[in-house]
Every structure is written in structure tokens, then in C-alpha cells.
Amino acid sequence: MQYCLRCCYPANTRPHLIIDEMGVCASCRAFEQRASKDENYWNNKREELKKLLQEYKEKARKNGASYDCIIPVSGGKDSHYQTYLITQVYKMRPLLVAYNHGYNSRLGLRNINNLVNQFGCDLLRYNTNPKTARKLSLFMLSKVGDMTWHHHSGIYSFPFQTAVRYKVPLVIYGEDGGGYWQGMFNLDDQVEFTQKHRQEIAMRGFEPDDILNDAENKDITRADLAPFFFPPDEEIESVGVRGIYLSNYDQWNQIEHAELMIKKYGFQTYQSSEQTFNLHSSIDDLFEGTHNYLKYLKFGYSRCTDHASMEIRYQRMSREEAIEMIRKYEYLKRPKNLDLFLKFAGITEKEFLDKIDHLRDPQIWEKDSKGEWHQLDWVGNHIWDKGVEDARLPIKEKWRFMTSAPYQDPPVNYSYGEDEEIISL
């Protein structure tokens, strides 16, 4: 397997990744272009955003809407930062819209409650019931190896249903993942939300009708899929709905965002984690560890690789330090909370693994004569590949293992993977 000589991404990264003739991946190149922008550029982008928000505030008023915009939220650090920017800096009145996947952690529920209280915003939340969540998880686990399909589908569909219903013409997301994480786009592209991107990336190519019409679907109904239908074009056009990403207008440094939200607005993090050194990401989902494990079983890398690679680009971590983090948190690691998911889903671990056999990337996984899978390569085998020194970025600041004060309900240092209760509402 070829690995980026600057970060830790393999060539089989999803979505598909390009590694150039210098051995540096598209994600690193896109971030390099982003980092080259000076303060004058970002000042101009902030002014551009200010004008755009004012324009859509006036459109909302003409529509008779009660809110200036919609912010899709989960309660995490990005949700807090988005809401902070829109309410405190740009003085807009947003409606917060959340899709509740049903796999809540206690800390995640605490943070979304904190978000509403800190910024005084109304929240509209769609709650999928546990039986439906179980059906969808098992079906999509077999189809695409993703038991969290409904999470992504909900947060990229239900806010647009809400925008049409409440006649709010602007939906504001945080970062454009395709550009910020995967390097599919750069800043000059000024990518905005599209239904096509939602369908191909967030929804893994599946629309609700595809599930309803699938011969293997035995019990998922249209009602189960209600929050995942995207509004028809004529409804979108009648309201004038547009989706934007704040990362096009903001320098978007997630460490700085998290620190600000902790210090000023009461956002709380894990105190330790079994899956990554990053303690302030993906806090709301109890099964995030199992979701990341599935990514690993398919492609041979997971969320720790994402986090470590981003820290290299921010010049806070060397490639060698990043690989050590991957060794510690990701390489050949089975998450503890897989047992909780298996119990919830009512399947054995063998059934879980069998469901994704057909999705294993043969570039990175090989099955032996006994039917056991073996990983063929990992980034740890490529620490000193030729060209690593030429691609290296200098360290500007050291990585900060940042946590908030311990979550006090219950009064323990809350650690990812130790919550033994699924909270649906």
C-alpha cells in the first residue's frame, strides 16, 4: 500500500484519495493551500460572510420565517463554535436542528443541553426510536459496512426538511469534510452543500427509496425512513434554500475552537479514550468506537489516522509521533463497546464480522486458508520511506492533550467506552 509521505493516509482512503508525484496526498495539498492564506484573505472572507448572512436574514423575513437561519447540530465542539459565531459574532437568530440517532452518550446529551442553555437558542430535534435504529443499523451494516448510516443521513436531510417547513432559506454547516479532511476540494472551489454530495458521500449512495425497493429489505418502512427524504427541488426553490460551510469563511482551527468553547461556554470533553488521542471529537455517539472499527476492518485505518494526519498538517505533531499514536490507539484494536452494540443489535461477533466480509479491501486484507483475516500493511511499515524528509513540515507548536474539567454527572472522570447504557432520548 502506498502511504502519504507527509501525513499517515493510505492510498485507499475513502473518499478516494490522490497522492501526487512527490508522494504527498491531496488532503495535505489542500490544507497547504489553506494555510497559505494570510489574515487579509480571512478578513475579506469574514466580510463576505457578513454580507451573505444579512442577505439571507432579509430573505427569511420576506418568507415570513421566525428564524434567520438553521444550524444542524449534534452538541459537539463544532456545534458550539458554529452557534457561537452565528449568535455572538454575527448576531443572527438561528434555529438549531438535530437528528437524534438514538445512540446517545451521557456526555453528549449533557453537551447539547449546554449548547441550548449557553446561547439561548431554540432546538428542534427528530428522535428515531430504538427499534428503527436497530433495523437501519443492521441493514446498512450488511450493505455498506456502516451501522451509523442513519446518523449521517439524518443530519444532512432533516435540516432541509425543516428549512422548507419553516421557510428558512439558509442552512449553515461547520466544515466541508470533503475539502477539510479529504482534500477533494480547496478553498478556491468555495464548495457549498449539494444534494449530490449528500447522496454520494454522507448517504453512501443510498436514498430512502433504494432501501424500500431493495429485495433484501423485509421490515424497514417509509415511516422508518421519514427523516431521510430530501425535499423535492420545487420545495427547495420555493423557499430558496441554500446550504453553506463556515470553514470557507473561517480559518477553522479545531483545537482553538474547542479550547474557546471549554473556557467560555462550558463544553466538556472526555478525560480519556480507547480509540484516539483526540478527546474533544465525536462525543455524542456512544457507538463511535464501533463505527470507527468498521472503517478499520474495511480499509485498514480509522479515526485516529484522521486525527493524527490533521495534527501533522497543523504542524503540531511529527509523522513519527503520529504513527506512534496510531500504533497505540488503532492498529489491530478491538473497541470495548463493540460488546454493547452486539447486545443491542442481537447478533454475535461472528455475525457482525461476516456481514462486512465482502467489503474488506483486498489491497490491505487477506484471508488465509483457515478463514482468518490478516492485515497486509500499515503506516508503521513506512516510517522511513524514501521522500519522507523532503515532504516533512516543521513543528510550530506541540500537540496539547486537552480536556475539560471532569464531567460531574456522574461524578467521575468520564472516559469513552465506559458508558454501559444506551440513552435513546
Secondary structure by P-SEA (a helix, b strand, c coil): cccccccccccccccbbbbccccccaaaaaaaaaaaccaaaaaaaaaaaaaaaaaaaaaaaaacccccccccccccaaaaaaaaaaccccbbbbbbbbbccccccaaaaaaaaaaaaacbbbbbbbbbcaaaaaaaaaaaaaaccccaaaaaaaaacaaaaaaaaacccbbbbcccccccccccccccccccccaaaaaacccccccaaaaaacccccccccccccccccccaaaaaaabbbbbbccccccccaaaaaaaaaaccbbbbbccccccccccccccccaaaaaaaaaaacccccaaaaaaaaaaaaccccaaaaaaaaaaccccccccaaaaaaaaacccaaaaaaaacccccccccccccccbbbbcccccccccccccccccccccccccccccccccccccccccccccccccc
